[in-house]
Amino acid sequence: MHKSYRTGKLVTPVLHGVDLDIERGDMVSIVGPSGSGKSTLMHAIGGLDRGYEGTIEVDGHDLHRMSDVELSTYRNEKVGFIFQTFNLLSHRTCAENVALPALFARGKEALAPAEALERARGVLERVDLADKVDALPTTLSGGQRQRVAIARALFNQPELMLCDEPTGNLDSAMGRTIMALFERLNEEDGITVLVVTHDPKIAAATRRTIRVQDGRVLEGSGVDAPPAPAEDVTGPDAPPVAADAPADVTADAPADAPAGETTGAPPATHAPPVAADAPQGVAPETPADPDPDPDEQQEARR
């Protein structure tokens, strides 16, 4: 997948050749510096952005091939969105906010207003807000408002939950509470949870962390995954290495580098033998003989 933003003739690449698999029922975090493309990637997965090249498949369906109606149905029925700023309607009660997805339902998924409010009450109970059904969002704390937003995302029983900095406006204690709720929903309902975050503690609460940097995705089990061990080259064909040279110096090109292009220092395996105590790149000088033999000097003059 590739994604660029165009402003007139100016093209700004954001995502470069992203190749990523997320298994059903997984709980994954995406981390990276601001502007690295992590939210752009999440919006594309959620069907909010179709201006990309490549393919995004969710549950076997290519989002690019969906019509506008099909994509709208996908967003409303299959995906639950949670944002940093809650995005609640201040003049509507908590139950009415949670029931908003019912306004966009079509066909057999459509609910009567009374049924929608009844379902909203049940979902609010799941996030421990049964006593806030008729309250306005302006009367709630930040953590409570985010739980209302989570309840709204759960209204249509989604298979995928996309969370963009869901704890960004909360203190650390409430952030842990929200993540515990995500874990419970993931384990009990089997919902696939994808969390975009800057907070390494939030990322550590997920089963898998993906780092987005410079528009490329680096997949691993943690934010700072340990490097792979250097290849062990031994035997008569092994090249000589200085005694004090690092054992894990390599210069492999990244998988997505153009043919013939490498990064880093040249491979250490092509370096000539170096004396253990000589500075790198400087050949040791041969010391002068302190007591030259007179006969050898006379023979040399001849």
Backbone hydrogen bonds in HBPLUS format (Angstrom, degrees):
<---DONOR---> <-ACCEPTOR-->    atom                        ^
c    i                          cat <-CA-CA->   ^        H-A-AA   ^      H-
h    n   atom  resd res      DA  || num        DHA   H-A  angle D-A-AA Bond
n    s   type  num  typ     dist DA aas  dist angle  dist       angle   num
A0018-VAL N   A0001-MET O   2.85 MM  17  4.90 149.7  1.94 148.8 142.4     1
A0002-HIS N   A0053-GLU O   2.78 MM  51  5.02 157.6  1.83 143.9 149.4     2
A0053-GLU N   A0002-HIS O   2.80 MM  51  5.02 167.2  1.82 151.3 155.6     3
A0003-LYS N   A0015-LEU O   3.09 MM  12  4.89 161.8  2.12 130.3 130.4     4
A0014-VAL N   A0003-LYS O   2.77 MM  11  5.52 165.8  1.79 156.6 155.0     5
A0015-LEU N   A0003-LYS O   3.06 MM  12  4.89 164.6  2.09 134.5 138.7     6
A0005-TYR N   A0012-THR O   2.89 MM   7  5.11 163.8  1.92 139.5 140.7     7
A0012-THR N   A0005-TYR O   2.75 MM   7  5.11 171.9  1.76 159.8 162.7     8
A0007-THR N   A0010-LEU O   2.83 MM   3  5.11 164.8  1.85 153.8 159.1     9
A0010-LEU N   A0007-THR O   3.00 MM   3  5.11 152.9  2.08 130.6 126.5    10
A0016-HIS N   A0215-GLY O   2.75 MM 199  5.43 165.2  1.77 145.8 143.5    11
A0026-ASP N   A0023-GLU O   3.19 MM   3  5.59 151.0  2.27 137.0 133.8    12
A0193-VAL N   A0026-ASP O   3.02 MM 167  6.47 153.6  2.09 154.7 160.5    13
A0207-ARG N   A0027-MET O   3.02 MM 180  5.63 135.3  2.23 139.7 151.5    14
A0028-VAL N   A0193-VAL O   2.83 MM 165  6.20 161.4  1.87 167.6 166.4    15
A0195-VAL N   A0028-VAL O   2.82 MM 167  6.24 162.0  1.85 155.1 161.2    16
A0029-SER N   A0208-ARG O   2.91 MM 179  6.36 159.7  1.95 158.8 165.5    17
A0210-ILE N   A0029-SER O   2.80 MM 181  6.13 158.2  1.84 154.4 161.8    18
A0030-ILE N   A0195-VAL O   2.71 MM 165  6.10 152.3  1.79 153.4 157.1    19
A0197-THR N   A0030-ILE O   3.11 MM 167  6.37 161.6  2.14 159.1 162.0    20
A0031-VAL N   A0210-ILE O   2.84 MM 179  6.23 159.3  1.88 157.3 164.3    21
A0212-VAL N   A0031-VAL O   2.75 MM 181  6.12 162.9  1.78 165.4 170.9    22
A0036-SER N   A0033-PRO O   3.14 MM   3  5.61 143.5  2.28 141.4 138.2    23
A0041-LEU N   A0037-GLY O   2.96 MM   4  6.13 152.4  2.04 146.5 153.3    24
A0042-MET N   A0038-LYS O   3.09 MM   4  6.37 155.9  2.15 142.8 149.0    25
A0043-HIS N   A0039-SER O   2.88 MM   4  6.11 159.3  1.92 152.7 157.8    26
A0044-ALA N   A0040-THR O   3.10 MM   4  6.30 150.8  2.18 143.5 150.9    27
A0045-ILE N   A0041-LEU O   3.06 MM   4  6.35 157.4  2.12 148.9 154.9    28
A0046-GLY N   A0042-MET O   2.96 MM   4  6.19 145.9  2.08 144.4 154.2    29
A0048-LEU N   A0043-HIS O   2.89 MM   5  5.12 152.1  1.96 164.7 159.3    30
A0047-GLY N   A0044-ALA O   3.13 MM   3  5.17 161.6  2.17 103.6 108.9    31
A0063-LEU N   A0056-ILE O   2.95 MM   7  5.87 167.6  1.97 179.3 175.4    32
A0058-VAL N   A0061-HIS O   2.95 MM   3  5.26 154.4  2.01 141.9 143.2    33
A0061-HIS N   A0058-VAL O   3.04 MM   3  5.26 163.4  2.07 110.2 115.5    34
A0065-ARG N   A0062-ASP O   3.10 MM   3  5.54 142.6  2.24 109.4 119.2    35
A0066-MET N   A0063-LEU O   3.25 MM   3  5.36 160.4  2.29 104.3 110.2    36
A0071-LEU N   A0067-SER O   2.86 MM   4  6.05 159.2  1.90 155.1 161.0    37
A0072-SER N   A0068-ASP O   2.95 MM   4  6.10 152.3  2.02 142.5 150.1    38
A0073-THR N   A0069-VAL O   2.95 MM   4  6.22 155.1  2.02 148.2 154.9    39
A0074-TYR N   A0070-GLU O   2.91 MM   4  6.14 154.4  1.98 145.1 152.4    40
A0075-ARG N   A0071-LEU O   2.98 MM   4  6.25 161.2  2.02 149.4 153.3    41
A0076-ASN N   A0072-SER O   3.03 MM   4  6.19 154.1  2.09 144.7 151.9    42
A0077-GLU N   A0073-THR O   2.86 MM   4  5.84 157.5  1.91 153.9 158.9    43
A0078-LYS N   A0074-TYR O   2.92 MM   4  5.19 151.6  2.00 134.0 142.9    44
A0159-GLU N   A0078-LYS O   3.02 MM  81  5.36 141.8  2.17 121.7 130.0    45
A0160-LEU N   A0078-LYS O   3.07 MM  82  6.25 153.3  2.14 162.9 170.3    46
A0080-GLY N   A0160-LEU O   2.82 MM  80  6.28 151.9  1.89 153.2 162.2    47
A0162-LEU N   A0080-GLY O   2.82 MM  82  6.13 156.7  1.87 164.3 172.3    48
A0082-ILE N   A0162-LEU O   2.90 MM  80  6.22 148.0  2.00 162.7 162.8    49
A0164-ASP N   A0082-ILE O   2.84 MM  82  6.24 159.3  1.88 168.9 166.1    50
A0086-PHE N   A0083-PHE O   3.39 MM   3  5.49 168.4  2.41 109.4 110.2    51
A0087-ASN N   A0085-THR O   2.66 MM   2  5.59 145.4  1.78 105.0  96.3    52
A0092-ARG N   A0089-LEU O   3.17 MM   3  5.54 166.7  2.18 116.4 119.1    53
A0097-ASN N   A0093-THR O   2.91 MM   4  6.20 152.7  1.98 151.6 159.2    54
A0094-CYS N   A0135-ALA O   2.87 MM  41  5.85 135.6  2.06 158.3 171.1    55
A0098-VAL N   A0094-CYS O   2.96 MM   4  6.22 160.0  2.00 152.3 157.5    56
A0095-ALA N   A0133-VAL O   3.05 MM  38  5.10 157.6  2.10 152.7 145.8    57
A0099-ALA N   A0095-ALA O   3.00 MM   4  6.17 145.0  2.12 143.1 152.5    58
A0100-LEU N   A0097-ASN O   3.25 MM   3  5.39 164.1  2.28 106.1 110.6    59
A0102-ALA N   A0099-ALA O   2.96 MM   3  5.67 150.0  2.05 123.5 131.8    60
A0103-LEU N   A0100-LEU O   2.93 MM   3  5.62 155.6  1.99 122.9 129.4    61
A0104-PHE N   A0101-PRO O   3.09 MM   3  5.59 152.9  2.17 111.9 119.3    62
A0105-ALA N   A0102-ALA O   3.36 MM   3  5.18 161.4  2.39  98.8 104.3    63
A0109-GLU N   A0106-ARG O   3.21 MM   3  5.66 145.5  2.34 139.1 134.7    64
A0110-ALA N   A0107-GLY O   3.13 MM   3  5.68 163.6  2.16 115.5 120.6    65
A0115-GLU N   A0112-ALA O   2.99 MM   3  5.23 115.6  2.42 105.9 121.6    66
A0116-ALA N   A0112-ALA O   2.92 MM   4  6.18 158.7  1.96 160.9 168.0    67
A0117-LEU N   A0113-PRO O   3.04 MM   4  6.28 160.3  2.08 151.9 156.1    68
A0118-GLU N   A0114-ALA O   3.03 MM   4  6.22 151.1  2.12 142.4 150.7    69
A0119-ARG N   A0115-GLU O   2.94 MM   4  6.21 158.3  1.99 150.3 155.6    70
A0120-ALA N   A0116-ALA O   2.93 MM   4  6.15 153.9  1.99 145.1 153.0    71
A0121-ARG N   A0117-LEU O   2.98 MM   4  6.24 151.5  2.06 145.7 152.0    72
A0122-GLY N   A0118-GLU O   3.21 MM   4  6.53 155.4  2.28 144.0 150.1    73
A0123-VAL N   A0119-ARG O   2.98 MM   4  6.31 153.5  2.05 151.6 158.9    74
A0124-LEU N   A0120-ALA O   2.92 MM   4  6.15 158.5  1.96 151.1 156.8    75
A0125-GLU N   A0121-ARG O   3.06 MM   4  6.29 144.0  2.19 141.4 150.8    76
A0126-ARG N   A0122-GLY O   3.24 MM   4  6.58 141.6  2.40 136.6 146.0    77
A0126-ARG N   A0123-VAL O   3.03 MM   3  5.07 122.8  2.36  95.4 110.1    78
A0127-VAL N   A0124-LEU O   3.24 MM   3  5.30 133.9  2.46  95.5 107.1    79
A0129-LEU N   A0124-LEU O   2.81 MM   5  5.08 157.6  1.86 149.5 150.0    80
A0128-ASP N   A0125-GLU O   3.09 MM   3  4.97 157.0  2.14 108.5 108.6    81
A0132-LYS N   A0129-LEU O   2.98 MM   3  5.30 165.6  2.00 115.6 119.0    82
A0135-ALA N   A0132-LYS O   3.20 MM   3  5.04 158.9  2.25 102.0 108.4    83
A0139-THR N   A0136-LEU O   2.99 MM   3  5.71 165.6  2.02 125.1 129.8    84
A0140-LEU N   A0137-PRO O   3.06 MM   3  5.38 167.2  2.08 116.7 119.8    85
A0145-ARG N   A0141-SER O   2.94 MM   4  6.20 158.5  1.99 152.7 158.5    86
A0146-GLN N   A0142-GLY O   3.00 MM   4  6.25 153.2  2.07 147.3 154.5    87
A0147-ARG N   A0143-GLY O   3.06 MM   4  6.31 146.4  2.17 140.3 149.4    88
A0148-VAL N   A0144-GLN O   2.97 MM   4  6.33 143.4  2.10 144.6 154.9    89
A0149-ALA N   A0145-ARG O   2.99 MM   4  6.33 153.8  2.06 144.9 151.9    90
A0150-ILE N   A0146-GLN O   2.90 MM   4  6.22 145.7  2.02 141.8 151.6    91
A0151-ALA N   A0147-ARG O   2.89 MM   4  6.11 154.3  1.96 142.4 149.3    92
A0152-ARG N   A0148-VAL O   2.92 MM   4  6.24 153.4  1.99 148.2 155.3    93
A0153-ALA N   A0149-ALA O   3.04 MM   4  6.32 151.7  2.13 140.8 148.2    94
A0154-LEU N   A0150-ILE O   2.98 MM   4  6.26 133.7  2.20 141.3 154.3    95
A0154-LEU N   A0151-ALA O   3.07 MM   3  4.98 128.5  2.35  92.7 106.8    96
A0155-PHE N   A0152-ARG O   3.22 MM   3  5.17 154.2  2.29 100.5 108.2    97
A0157-GLN N   A0154-LEU O   2.89 MM   3  5.11 161.8  1.93 123.0 123.4    98
A0192-THR N   A0159-GLU O   2.99 MM  33  6.18 166.2  2.01 151.9 148.1    99
A0161-MET N   A0192-THR O   2.76 MM  31  6.10 163.4  1.79 170.2 174.1   100
A0194-LEU N   A0161-MET O   2.90 MM  33  6.19 165.0  1.92 174.6 177.8   101
A0163-CYS N   A0194-LEU O   2.85 MM  31  6.08 168.3  1.86 171.5 172.3   102
A0196-VAL N   A0163-CYS O   2.79 MM  33  6.13 169.8  1.80 170.8 173.5   103
A0165-GLU N   A0196-VAL O   2.80 MM  31  5.40 148.4  1.90 138.6 147.8   104
A0168-GLY N   A0165-GLU O   3.19 MM   3  5.18 168.3  2.20 109.5 112.7   105
A0170-LEU N   A0167-THR O   3.12 MM   3  5.18 165.0  2.14 114.4 115.7   106
A0175-GLY N   A0171-ASP O   2.85 MM   4  6.03 148.5  1.95 151.2 161.7   107
A0176-ARG N   A0172-SER O   3.04 MM   4  6.29 151.1  2.12 144.9 150.6   108
A0177-THR N   A0173-ALA O   3.15 MM   4  6.49 149.8  2.25 140.6 149.1   109
A0178-ILE N   A0174-MET O   2.94 MM   4  6.25 157.5  1.99 151.4 156.3   110
A0179-MET N   A0175-GLY O   3.00 MM   4  6.26 158.8  2.05 147.9 153.8   111
A0180-ALA N   A0176-ARG O   2.89 MM   4  6.09 149.6  1.99 144.6 153.1   112
A0181-LEU N   A0177-THR O   3.05 MM   4  6.36 144.3  2.18 141.7 151.2   113
A0181-LEU N   A0178-ILE O   3.13 MM   3  5.05 120.6  2.50  91.7 106.5   114
A0182-PHE N   A0178-ILE O   3.01 MM   4  6.41 153.2  2.08 147.4 154.4   115
A0183-GLU N   A0179-MET O   2.92 MM   4  6.20 158.0  1.97 148.9 154.7   116
A0184-ARG N   A0180-ALA O   3.00 MM   4  6.23 154.2  2.07 142.2 148.8   117
A0185-LEU N   A0181-LEU O   2.97 MM   4  6.25 161.3  2.01 152.3 156.9   118
A0186-ASN N   A0182-PHE O   2.87 MM   4  6.06 152.6  1.95 148.8 156.9   119
A0187-GLU N   A0183-GLU O   2.92 MM   4  6.10 159.4  1.96 150.2 155.3   120
A0188-GLU N   A0184-ARG O   2.81 MM   4  5.80 168.6  1.82 154.4 158.3   121
A0189-ASP N   A0185-LEU O   2.97 MM   4  5.32 148.8  2.07 126.1 136.1   122
A0190-GLY N   A0186-ASN O   3.07 MM   4  4.83 126.8  2.36 112.5 122.4   123
A0202-ILE N   A0199-ASP O   3.11 MM   3  5.34 123.1  2.45 102.7 116.2   124
A0203-ALA N   A0199-ASP O   3.05 MM   4  6.40 159.9  2.09 152.6 158.7   125
A0204-ALA N   A0200-PRO O   2.91 MM   4  6.01 146.0  2.02 137.4 146.2   126
A0205-ALA N   A0202-ILE O   3.11 MM   3  5.34 146.8  2.22 102.8 112.6   127
A0206-THR N   A0203-ALA O   3.11 MM   3  5.64 165.4  2.14 115.0 119.7   128
A0220-GLY N   A0209-THR O   3.32 MM  11  5.93 146.2  2.44 151.4 160.4   129
A0211-ARG N   A0218-LEU O   2.90 MM   7  5.15 156.8  1.95 166.5 159.3   130
A0218-LEU N   A0211-ARG O   2.74 MM   7  5.15 175.6  1.74 167.4 168.8   131
A0213-GLN N   A0216-ARG O   2.91 MM   3  5.43 160.4  1.95 159.7 161.5   132
A0216-ARG N   A0213-GLN O   3.01 MM   3  5.43 162.8  2.04 115.3 120.9   133
A0238-ALA N   A0235-GLY O   3.16 MM   3  5.55 166.5  2.18 115.1 119.0   134
A0245-ALA N   A0242-ALA O   3.11 MM   3  5.15 167.5  2.12 110.8 112.6   135
A0257-ALA N   A0254-PRO O   3.00 MM   3  5.33 167.6  2.01 119.5 120.6   136
A0261-GLU N   A0258-PRO O   2.99 MM   3  5.51 158.1  2.04 139.7 140.3   137
A0270-HIS N   A0267-PRO O   3.39 MM   3  6.04 169.1  2.40 114.0 116.8   138
A0271-ALA N   A0268-ALA O   3.12 MM   3  5.42 166.3  2.14 114.7 118.2   139
A0278-ALA N   A0275-ALA O   3.24 MM   3  5.20 162.8  2.27 104.5 109.8   140
A0282-VAL N   A0279-PRO O   3.10 MM   3  5.57 159.3  2.14 139.2 137.8   141
A0297-GLN N   A0293-ASP O   3.09 MM   4  6.44 150.7  2.18 149.0 157.6   142
A0298-GLN N   A0294-PRO O   2.95 MM   4  6.28 155.5  2.01 151.4 157.4   143
A0299-GLU N   A0295-ASP O   2.98 MM   4  6.20 159.7  2.02 148.4 153.8   144
A0300-ALA N   A0296-GLU O   2.98 MM   4  6.13 147.7  2.09 142.0 150.8   145
A0301-ARG N   A0297-GLN O   3.07 MM   4  6.37 144.1  2.20 142.6 151.4   146
A0302-ARG N   A0298-GLN O   3.22 MM   4  6.55 147.5  2.33 144.5 152.6   147
